[in-house]
Amino acid sequence: MAGTSPAKTNGEPNTVNDPMTAVLALRQISKSYGAIRIATDLDLEVEQGAAVGILGPNGAGKTTILGLITGTVKPDKGSVVFQGHDVNRLPPEARCRLGISRAFQVPQPFGDMTVFENLVVATSFGGSAPMGQAQRGSLEVLARCGLADLANAPAGSLTLLNRKRLELARALASNPKVLLLDEIAGGLNQHECEDLIALIKDVHASGVTIVWIEHVLHALLKVVSRALVLYQGKFIADGDPHSVIKDPKVAEIYMGIDADV
């Protein structure tokens, strides 16, 4: 990014002289896989405490955007800025400890470990907490996510809803400032989805900034106050979620999504 010196290589982010108040920003990010263009000079600013949804057809690159933010995907050019710091050269674990956490679309807990043990691992390594503190923190997160009664159950025995809850709990275990959700409502029925929405609303109400990519629109619309649509490497719509999904360009791209949701 012009005007930004290289990030430090000692594990600390480099300060960016930037007047913007965004907690998270993508600045002129570009990413391609051969001829497939995921992002082209993409800009995004997310304010502290916001709840932002990212929409787009399958293959648009939404999950790749989350990978760019967390550091599992490297941009071809451009910068990821978190709390005024360029974090481009920081590995995913360092970004997690700074306050960027992610819940994945397909939960993959340590199936032979208990639910509690899964949380202790996340709290210890994602948040660098001492063991005693990690155990206490894990119990608090389990209670918050409705999993306290299942603390001693093998994670591999959980229902889909509870695996989703555990995935969210593992993301919360590092006490994030920004929580990235990757289609976490996928596969749930209406009742299960409502339970998960209530939990996400509670997390957001506590001050955590949320960036959520999702195809289950009724879930997304109950949480986010801003929506963007990613298509062919660009955000083609950005604004009030209900207005965005009624945009003619968006309706054409989705070809069948009800604009009256």
N, C-alpha and C positions, 0 to 999 in steps of 0.2 A: 504494500500500500504506500502510495506517495507520502513522504513526510514521516514515515515510521521506520525507526532503526530496527535492525534484526532483534528478535527475541533473545533473551539471555539463555545461555546453555547450561546454567547451574540449577535448573528446575524452577526458577522463578520467572513469572511473566514479565514482559517488557511494558513499561508505562507508555500509553499513547496520549499525546497531547490533543485531546479531543473535547470540544465543548458539549457534545451530546450527552444526555442523561440516560441513554439506553443501558440496561444491565447487560444486554447481549446484542451483538451486531455482526452481520456479515457485510463485508465491504469489498465490492467488486470481485466476488467469488466466481471462479469459473472451474468447471469440472467436466471432463468428457471421458468416455470409455470408447476409444476408437472413434467411429463415426457417430456414436450415440452421445448427444450433448445433454448433460444433466443440468448444468447451470452456466449461464453466460453473463458475466459482469453483474452478478446478482447482488442486490443490496437488501438488507433487512435490519430493522431496528425494533427491539422488543423492550418496552419500558418495564421498570421494576413493578412487580405485582400484577402484571397483565396476564390475561388468558387468551392465547392466540391459537387459532386452528389453521392448519395447512391442508388444503384439499388438492386433488389432482387425479387424473386417471391412472390406472395401473401402468407402471413403467415410467411415470413422469419424473421419478427421482426423489420422491419425498423422503424415503428412508435414507437415501444418500445424504440429504441435507442434514439429517440428524447425525449421521456419521461424521460429516464435516465439523459439526459443532462439538462433538465429543472427542474427535481426534482419531477415530478408527479409520477415517477416510481423509486422505491428504488432498488439498485443492491444487489444481494446476497453477492457479494464481489467486491473489486476493488474501484477505485477512479475516480471521475470527477474533472478535474483540469481546472480552468479558470483563465487566466492571472497570472499563477504561484501560484494560491491559490487552495487548496483542498476545494471544495464546497459541499461535500457529505452530510453534515448535515444541509445545508441551505435549507429552504423551497422554493417553486417555486417563490413566490413574491420577496424574497430577491435576488434570482438569476436574476430575471427580472430587478431589480433595479441596479444590478451590470453591466448589459449589455447583457443578454441572452434573446432573444425574439422569439416567435414562432407564425407562421400563420398556422392555422389548415386546414385539408383537407375539412371539411364541415363547412362553415362559419355559425356562430350562433350569429349574432348581437342581441342587444336588439331591437326586431322588432317594439315595440310601441314607441321607442325613435327615434329622428331624427338622421340623419347621423352625424351631428355636435355633438349632445349630446353623441353619442357613442364614438366619439373621445375624448371628454372632460373627460369622465370616464376613458378611457385608459391612457390619459396623466396625469390625476390627481393621479390615483392609481398605474399605472405601472411605472410612472416616479417621483411620489411624488412632482409634481409641484404645486405651489400655484394656486388658481383658475384663476386669471388674466393671468398668464403665460400659464396655461393649455389651456385657450381659444385662446390665440394668437398662441400657438404652434399647436393647432388643426386645425386652419385655414390654416396654412402653410402646414401641412401634407395633408390636403384635396386637396389643390391646386396641390401639387406634385403628388398626386395619381389620378388626373383628376376628382375629386368629388366635386369641389367647387360649381358648379351649382346645386348640389343635397344636399347641406348642410342642408336644411330645410325639405327634404323629409323623410318620415318614412323609417327607415332602412328595414322594412319588405316588402316594395314595390319595392325594387331594383331588377334589372335583375341579373342573375347569375354572369355575368362579373363584375358588379358593387358591388355585394356582395363580390366577390373575392378581388376587389380593396379595399373595406372597411376592409376586414379581414387583408390585407397587411398593410393598413393604421393604423389599431389598433396595429399591431405588431411594426410599425415604431414609434408610438406615444411615446414610452418609450426611444427613441433615442438609439437603440441597437448597440452594437459593433459586436455581432454575431446574425444573423437572421437565424432561422430554418424554412424551408418551407416544409410542409407536403402535397405533391401531389396537389399543388395549381392550377395546370393547368388542372386538371381532369374535364371533362364535358364541356369544352369550344370548340367552333369550331375553324377552322384555323385562321380566322381573329381575333377573340377574343384572341386567344392564342398569336398572334403576339403582340397585344396591351399589354398584361400582361408581355411578355418577355421584351419589351422595358422598362417597368417600373422597372422590376427586374434588368436589365442591368444598369439603372440609379442609383438604390440603391447601387449596387455593385461598380460602378464607384466612388461613394462618399466615399469609404473606408470601407464599411460594409462587414464583412466576412459572406459568405453564405454557409450553409449546406442544401442541397435540396434533398429530396427523391421524386422520380417521376417515373411514368410509361409512361408519354408522352415523349418519347426519343427525338423527334425533338426539343422540347422546352428545355429540359435539355442540349442538346448538343450545343445550342446557347449561353449558359451562363457559364457552368462549364469548368474548365481546368483540372480537376482530377475527376475520377470516381472510386468507390469501389463497389464490389458486395458482399452482405451479403447472406450466405447460410449455413444452419445448424450450426448457432452460430459463424461462422468465416467469415472473409473477404477473399474470394478466388481469387480476382483479384483487382488490385489497380494500376492506372496509367492514361495515356492519354485516354480520353473517347472513341475515335474511335477505339483505339487498344483494349480496355477492352471489348467492345461489340462484337468484332470479335474473342475473345478468345474462343477456342473450348469448354472449360468447361462452359463458360457463355452461349454459344449458345445451348448447351445440356440442361442446366437448364431451359432456357426460351422456348425451343422447339417451334419455330415458329416466334420468333422475327427476323426480317431481319437483318443480320449482315452487310449489305451494307448501312445502314441508314446514 
